[in-house]
Amino acid sequence: MKTRICSLALAAGACWIAVTASVFGAGIGDPAAPLSISEWVKGKSFTLAGVKGQKVVVVEFWATWCGPCRTSIPHLTELQKKFADRGVVFVGVSDEDAAKVRPFVDQMGDQMDYTVVVDNNRETSKGYMDAYGINGIPHAFVVDREGRIAWHGHPMAGLDKALEKAAATPASPAAAAMSAADKRRAEAQTQLRLYAELAAAGNNSEKLGLLGEQLIALEKELGGIEPGKKLDLAEVRRAARFQALTRDYQRAAAAGKSEVELQKIEQQAAPLAPAGFKFSDLRGQLGLQRLFQDYYRAVTGTADPAKIADLTAKLEAVNSSEVEVLIEVAWTLLSDERIKTRNPKLALKFSQAAFDQTQGKDLNVVDTYARALFDNGRTTEAIVQQKRAIQFCNDKDRKAELEATLKTYESGAARK
């Protein structure tokens, strides 16, 4: 069942929504930034320089308030155990206060069995997340034995394969020498990141203009700062600023800021939004996430259980088309072992809404819907939908898991 939870984390997406392509210029093969840590909450301290040539390091960014991060934690623990004897070390980095991180880690116990740290003034985040233009968590970076970024992405989307490759690759006697052109391009990409950071901060100073002129000259000199991509400074400014404002909006919403404050950010961001983006959709998604977080705390006993009835009524009234959030909520309701008061009827509501939105053509949605049907005593329908999920699956290991679940449902039907 853990594997199933992990697979759904990808569908659930990130806590911060990635709304534009990266324009920050950092790339695979670049030297990894050092770890700047204010507190080592769990595990022994080390530096990347100190383990260079010996260890592969996974630097994963997360937060205690992030639902998908919480879902991915057991998967990271499994990978840490699997690759520990092959020289792989996991480090979970949060930019929250240690006073918030430490109790969470203690509560997770063996489920979060890898190194956990608190970022130092977001310096580590700047060297990884900001440098690569990433504004969604959870997000992981693989640092190879040469101290270079070998891979980055959602921890449920290929991290295991990246580690197989990185763990099997020994460190070379010395890092490969960069050509003069490569060094020049790396310098240009650093300048492009600085340009994007200034633009993201809403800085239209003379410095931004001068830096832009330098980048245009470098683009001409190098035949492209980023191979295969034409430099568009106006698009860099728009995308960087929109990413920053959207991140501010989501953080403000998560912190419970007033509607006036949220609208102020929205008014700044709306003219910069890419085609098809709607703040109404984002508001709805964030609203459901906040409501479910309150409900989750109540049903797991970390908040007043007396609020469960009221929060349940509010969730029953939700009408959302955000499939990723719907399915995350449904699967959490069905499977999270920390929930003390389970509501399979509510899980069925959300999984059926996701099923309807995807017209029953999404593997993860159908699998979750089948589980909700089964847990609500609708075994015959659950069997039909689980068979449907199996038909959609092309992955051998995943199909075996789905088939095992089907046998459980069929066994339940036989007992009846």
KALIN-V629859 format. One record per residue. N is the residue number from 1. RES is the residue in one letter. PSI is psi in whole degrees, -180 to 180 (NA if undefined). NEAR is the number of other C-alpha atoms within 8 Angstrom. Layout:
# KALIN-V629859
((N & RES & PSI & NEAR) (N & RES & PSI & NEAR))
This chain:
# KALIN-V629859
((1 & M & -30 & 4) (2 & K & -39 & 7) (3 & T & -40 & 7) (4 & R & -42 & 7) (5 & I & -43 & 11) (6 & C & -41 & 12) (7 & S & -31 & 10) (8 & L & -22 & 12) (9 & A & -34 & 13) (10 & L & -43 & 10) (11 & A & -32 & 10) (12 & A & -20 & 11) (13 & G & -163 & 9) (14 & A & 160 & 11) (15 & C & -35 & 11) (16 & W & 135 & 9) (17 & I & 126 & 9) (18 & A & 108 & 10) (19 & V & -12 & 6) (20 & T & 163 & 7) (21 & A & 155 & 7) (22 & S & 135 & 8) (23 & V & 14 & 11) (24 & F & -14 & 12) (25 & G & -20 & 13) (26 & A & 149 & 10) (27 & G & 171 & 7) (28 & I & 136 & 8) (29 & G & -12 & 7) (30 & D & 151 & 8) (31 & P & 138 & 7) (32 & A & 141 & 10) (33 & A & 151 & 7) (34 & P & 158 & 9) (35 & L & 121 & 8) (36 & S & 104 & 8) (37 & I & 133 & 10) (38 & S & -29 & 9) (39 & E & 135 & 9) (40 & W & 99 & 12) (41 & V & -39 & 11) (42 & K & 134 & 9) (43 & G & 169 & 8) (44 & K & 143 & 6) (45 & S & 151 & 5) (46 & F & 172 & 6) (47 & T & 154 & 8) (48 & L & -37 & 10) (49 & A & -36 & 7) (50 & G & -25 & 6) (51 & V & 5 & 10) (52 & K & 136 & 10) (53 & G & -10 & 10) (54 & Q & -44 & 8) (55 & K & 150 & 11) (56 & V & 130 & 13) (57 & V & 130 & 12) (58 & V & 118 & 12) (59 & V & 110 & 12) (60 & E & 130 & 13) (61 & F & 133 & 12) (62 & W & 178 & 12) (63 & A & 154 & 11) (64 & T & -28 & 10) (65 & W & -5 & 4) (66 & C & 112 & 11) (67 & G & -52 & 7) (68 & P & -32 & 14) (69 & C & -45 & 14) (70 & R & -39 & 8) (71 & T & -34 & 11) (72 & S & -15 & 14) (73 & I & -48 & 10) (74 & P & -34 & 10) (75 & H & -42 & 11) (76 & L & -38 & 11) (77 & T & -42 & 12) (78 & E & -42 & 8) (79 & L & -37 & 9) (80 & Q & -44 & 13) (81 & K & -41 & 7) (82 & K & -39 & 7) (83 & F & 3 & 11) (84 & A & -44 & 9) (85 & D & 2 & 6) (86 & R & 17 & 6) (87 & G & 30 & 10) (88 & V & 133 & 13) (89 & V & 130 & 12) (90 & F & 139 & 12) (91 & V & 115 & 12) (92 & G & 122 & 12) (93 & V & 123 & 12) (94 & S & 143 & 13) (95 & D & 15 & 11) (96 & E & 173 & 9) (97 & D & 147 & 7) (98 & A & -32 & 9) (99 & A & -23 & 6) (100 & K & -36 & 9) (101 & V & -43 & 13) (102 & R & -48 & 9) (103 & P & -35 & 8) (104 & F & -46 & 9) (105 & V & -40 & 11) (106 & D & -41 & 7) (107 & Q & -38 & 6) (108 & M & -32 & 8) (109 & G & -130 & 8) (110 & D & -15 & 5) (111 & Q & -24 & 8) (112 & M & 68 & 11) (113 & D & 66 & 8) (114 & Y & 175 & 12) (115 & T & 134 & 13) (116 & V & 134 & 13) (117 & V & 165 & 14) (118 & V & 128 & 16) (119 & D & 149 & 16) (120 & N & 95 & 11) (121 & N & 30 & 6) (122 & R & 18 & 8) (123 & E & -40 & 10) (124 & T & -42 & 13) (125 & S & -39 & 11) (126 & K & -39 & 9) (127 & G & -19 & 11) (128 & Y & -71 & 11) (129 & M & -53 & 10) (130 & D & -40 & 11) (131 & A & -31 & 12) (132 & Y & 6 & 12) (133 & G & 31 & 11) (134 & I & 127 & 9) (135 & N & 16 & 11) (136 & G & 134 & 10) (137 & I & 151 & 14) (138 & P & 150 & 16) (139 & H & 134 & 12) (140 & A & 148 & 13) (141 & F & 135 & 13) (142 & V & 120 & 14) (143 & V & 117 & 15) (144 & D & -179 & 13) (145 & R & -16 & 14) (146 & E & -3 & 10) (147 & G & 24 & 12) (148 & R & 154 & 12) (149 & I & 117 & 15) (150 & A & -23 & 12) (151 & W & 152 & 10) (152 & H & 152 & 10) (153 & G & -174 & 10) (154 & H & 134 & 12) (155 & P & -14 & 12) (156 & M & -2 & 10) (157 & A & 69 & 7) (158 & G & 4 & 9) (159 & L & -41 & 13) (160 & D & -42 & 7) (161 & K & -39 & 7) (162 & A & -37 & 11) (163 & L & -35 & 10) (164 & E & -43 & 8) (165 & K & -47 & 8) (166 & A & -40 & 11) (167 & A & -28 & 13) (168 & A & -8 & 6) (169 & T & 111 & 6) (170 & P & 160 & 7) (171 & A & 140 & 9) (172 & S & 162 & 7) (173 & P & -34 & 4) (174 & A & 150 & 5) (175 & A & 142 & 6) (176 & A & 136 & 4) (177 & A & 139 & 4) (178 & M & 144 & 7) (179 & S & 164 & 6) (180 & A & -40 & 6) (181 & A & -39 & 8) (182 & D & -42 & 8) (183 & K & -41 & 9) (184 & R & -40 & 8) (185 & R & -39 & 11) (186 & A & -40 & 8) (187 & E & -40 & 8) (188 & A & -39 & 11) (189 & Q & -34 & 13) (190 & T & -42 & 10) (191 & Q & -36 & 10) (192 & L & -40 & 11) (193 & R & -41 & 13) (194 & L & -42 & 8) (195 & Y & -46 & 11) (196 & A & -38 & 13) (197 & E & -42 & 9) (198 & L & -43 & 11) (199 & A & -39 & 15) (200 & A & -33 & 14) (201 & A & 0 & 8) (202 & G & 26 & 7) (203 & N & 110 & 8) (204 & N & 36 & 9) (205 & S & 175 & 6) (206 & E & -32 & 6) (207 & K & -39 & 7) (208 & L & -41 & 12) (209 & G & -44 & 9) (210 & L & -40 & 8) (211 & L & -37 & 10) (212 & G & -41 & 10) (213 & E & -40 & 8) (214 & Q & -39 & 8) (215 & L & -38 & 11) (216 & I & -42 & 9) (217 & A & -40 & 8) (218 & L & -37 & 11) (219 & E & -43 & 11) (220 & K & -43 & 8) (221 & E & -43 & 7) (222 & L & -7 & 9) (223 & G & 28 & 6) (224 & G & 120 & 13) (225 & I & -41 & 12) (226 & E & 117 & 10) (227 & P & 130 & 5) (228 & G & -1 & 5) (229 & K & 133 & 7) (230 & K & 132 & 6) (231 & L & 126 & 9) (232 & D & 94 & 6) (233 & L & -34 & 7) (234 & A & -41 & 6) (235 & E & -36 & 7) (236 & V & -46 & 11) (237 & R & -46 & 11) (238 & R & -50 & 10) (239 & A & -42 & 12) (240 & A & -43 & 13) (241 & R & -40 & 14) (242 & F & -41 & 12) (243 & Q & -45 & 13) (244 & A & -44 & 10) (245 & L & -39 & 13) (246 & T & -39 & 11) (247 & R & -42 & 11) (248 & D & -40 & 9) (249 & Y & -47 & 11) (250 & Q & -39 & 10) (251 & R & -41 & 8) (252 & A & -41 & 11) (253 & A & -43 & 10) (254 & A & -30 & 9) (255 & A & -1 & 6) (256 & G & 30 & 6) (257 & K & 160 & 9) (258 & S & 161 & 6) (259 & E & -35 & 6) (260 & V & -45 & 6) (261 & E & -40 & 9) (262 & L & -42 & 12) (263 & Q & -34 & 8) (264 & K & -44 & 8) (265 & I & -42 & 12) (266 & E & -42 & 12) (267 & Q & -34 & 8) (268 & Q & -37 & 9) (269 & A & -32 & 12) (270 & A & -44 & 8) (271 & P & -17 & 6) (272 & L & -4 & 10) (273 & A & 142 & 8) (274 & P & 163 & 7) (275 & A & 134 & 4) (276 & G & -12 & 4) (277 & F & 133 & 6) (278 & K & 127 & 6) (279 & F & -25 & 8) (280 & S & -38 & 6) (281 & D & -42 & 8) (282 & L & -42 & 8) (283 & R & -44 & 8) (284 & G & -41 & 9) (285 & Q & -46 & 11) (286 & L & -37 & 11) (287 & G & -44 & 8) (288 & L & -41 & 11) (289 & Q & -43 & 9) (290 & R & -44 & 9) (291 & L & -43 & 11) (292 & F & -34 & 10) (293 & Q & -41 & 8) (294 & D & -44 & 10) (295 & Y & -44 & 12) (296 & Y & -43 & 9) (297 & R & -38 & 10) (298 & A & -43 & 14) (299 & V & -13 & 14) (300 & T & -1 & 11) (301 & G & 8 & 10) (302 & T & -1 & 7) (303 & A & 174 & 9) (304 & D & 115 & 8) (305 & P & -18 & 8) (306 & A & -17 & 6) (307 & K & -8 & 9) (308 & I & -47 & 11) (309 & A & -46 & 7) (310 & D & -43 & 7) (311 & L & -35 & 11) (312 & T & -44 & 10) (313 & A & -39 & 8) (314 & K & -40 & 9) (315 & L & -37 & 11) (316 & E & -26 & 8) (317 & A & -8 & 6) (318 & V & 135 & 7) (319 & N & 94 & 4) (320 & S & 149 & 9) (321 & S & 7 & 8) (322 & E & 93 & 9) (323 & V & -43 & 11) (324 & E & -43 & 9) (325 & V & -41 & 11) (326 & L & -46 & 14) (327 & I & -32 & 16) (328 & E & -45 & 13) (329 & V & -48 & 11) (330 & A & -47 & 15) (331 & W & -36 & 13) (332 & T & -44 & 8) (333 & L & -36 & 13) (334 & L & -32 & 13) (335 & S & -17 & 6) (336 & D & 119 & 8) (337 & E & -15 & 5) (338 & R & -12 & 5) (339 & I & 123 & 11) (340 & K & -29 & 8) (341 & T & 98 & 6) (342 & R & 145 & 8) (343 & N & 85 & 8) (344 & P & -28 & 11) (345 & K & -41 & 8) (346 & L & -39 & 12) (347 & A & -38 & 14) (348 & L & -39 & 13) (349 & K & -48 & 9) (350 & F & -40 & 12) (351 & S & -35 & 15) (352 & Q & -36 & 9) (353 & A & -42 & 12) (354 & A & -39 & 14) (355 & F & -45 & 14) (356 & D & -41 & 8) (357 & Q & -37 & 9) (358 & T & 4 & 10) (359 & Q & 31 & 7) (360 & G & 30 & 9) (361 & K & 7 & 9) (362 & D & 124 & 11) (363 & L & -53 & 10) (364 & N & -39 & 10) (365 & V & -46 & 14) (366 & V & -43 & 15) (367 & D & -43 & 12) (368 & T & -42 & 12) (369 & Y & -41 & 14) (370 & A & -43 & 14) (371 & R & -41 & 10) (372 & A & -41 & 16) (373 & L & -45 & 13) (374 & F & -46 & 12) (375 & D & -16 & 9) (376 & N & 10 & 9) (377 & G & 7 & 6) (378 & R & 67 & 9) (379 & T & -43 & 12) (380 & T & -44 & 7) (381 & E & -36 & 10) (382 & A & -41 & 15) (383 & I & -43 & 12) (384 & V & -46 & 9) (385 & Q & -34 & 12) (386 & Q & -38 & 14) (387 & K & -36 & 9) (388 & R & -44 & 9) (389 & A & -42 & 14) (390 & I & -38 & 11) (391 & Q & -30 & 6) (392 & F & -17 & 9) (393 & C & 130 & 9) (394 & N & -6 & 5) (395 & D & 125 & 6) (396 & K & -49 & 6) (397 & D & -43 & 6) (398 & R & -40 & 8) (399 & K & -40 & 11) (400 & A & -38 & 8) (401 & E & -44 & 8) (402 & L & -39 & 12) (403 & E & -36 & 9) (404 & A & -39 & 8) (405 & T & -40 & 9) (406 & L & -42 & 11) (407 & K & -36 & 8) (408 & T & -44 & 8) (409 & Y & -42 & 12) (410 & E & -36 & 10) (411 & S & -39 & 8) (412 & G & -39 & 9) (413 & A & -40 & 9) (414 & A & -40 & 6) (415 & R & -35 & 5) (416 & K & NA & 4))
